[in-house]
Amino acid sequence: MDNLQTPLQPLMDNLEGETYEGFEKDPIKYRQYEEAVFQALRDRPAGGVVTIFVVGAGRGPLVAGCLRAAERSGRTI
């Protein structure tokens, strides 16, 4: 029987490593996140340093995506 579940609140609840592992099995959202950061960085003028805050980074795939986006865009973060 299908039941609605309360959404997880990573910033309120202490989530187990297995939970983050489940999140990380959805590579599409991480690619989309990286692409969005890449596009945002390309919109910034070259030559400056851009600060990116990743709040609630979990185990790090969002940070890794930001680093790849910076490398692809040629911008310094």
C-alpha positions as CSV (number, residue, x, y, z in Angstrom):
1,M,0.0,0.0,0.0
2,D,1.4,3.4,-0.9
3,N,1.7,6.0,1.8
4,L,2.9,9.5,1.8
5,Q,6.0,10.0,3.9
6,T,7.2,13.2,5.7
7,P,10.1,14.7,3.7
8,L,13.5,14.3,5.3
9,Q,14.9,17.5,6.8
10,P,18.7,17.2,6.5
11,L,19.3,20.5,8.4
12,M,17.0,19.5,11.3
13,D,17.4,15.8,11.6
14,N,20.6,13.8,12.2
15,L,20.6,11.6,9.1
16,E,22.6,8.4,8.9
17,G,25.3,7.7,6.3
18,E,23.0,5.2,4.6
19,T,20.5,8.0,4.0
20,Y,23.1,10.2,2.3
21,E,24.2,7.2,0.3
22,G,20.6,6.9,-1.0
23,F,20.6,10.6,-2.0
24,E,23.9,10.1,-3.8
25,K,22.5,7.3,-6.0
26,D,20.6,10.0,-7.9
27,P,23.4,11.3,-10.2
28,I,21.1,13.4,-12.3
29,K,20.4,16.0,-9.6
30,Y,24.2,16.4,-8.9
31,R,24.9,16.9,-12.7
32,Q,22.1,19.5,-12.8
33,Y,23.5,21.2,-9.7
34,E,27.0,21.3,-11.3
35,E,25.6,22.7,-14.5
36,A,23.7,25.4,-12.7
37,V,26.9,26.4,-10.8
38,F,28.8,26.3,-14.1
39,Q,26.3,28.6,-15.8
40,A,26.3,31.0,-12.8
41,L,30.1,31.1,-12.8
42,R,30.2,31.9,-16.5
43,D,27.8,34.8,-15.9
44,R,30.4,36.3,-13.5
45,P,33.2,38.5,-14.8
46,A,36.5,36.7,-15.2
47,G,39.4,37.6,-13.0
48,G,37.7,37.8,-9.6
49,V,37.3,35.2,-6.9
50,V,33.8,33.8,-6.4
51,T,32.8,32.5,-3.0
52,I,30.4,29.6,-2.9
53,F,28.7,28.4,0.2
54,V,27.4,24.9,0.3
55,V,25.1,24.6,3.3
56,G,24.4,21.1,4.5
57,A,27.0,19.5,2.2
58,G,26.4,16.0,3.5
59,R,29.2,13.8,2.3
60,G,30.6,16.2,-0.3
61,P,29.2,15.5,-3.8
62,L,27.8,19.1,-4.0
63,V,31.2,20.5,-3.1
64,A,32.8,18.2,-5.7
65,G,30.3,19.5,-8.3
66,C,31.2,23.1,-7.5
67,L,34.9,22.4,-7.9
68,R,34.3,20.7,-11.3
69,A,32.1,23.6,-12.4
70,A,34.8,26.1,-11.4
71,E,37.4,24.2,-13.3
72,R,35.2,23.9,-16.4
73,S,34.3,27.6,-16.3
74,G,37.9,28.8,-15.7
75,R,36.8,30.8,-12.7
76,T,38.5,30.9,-9.4
77,I,36.5,30.0,-6.3
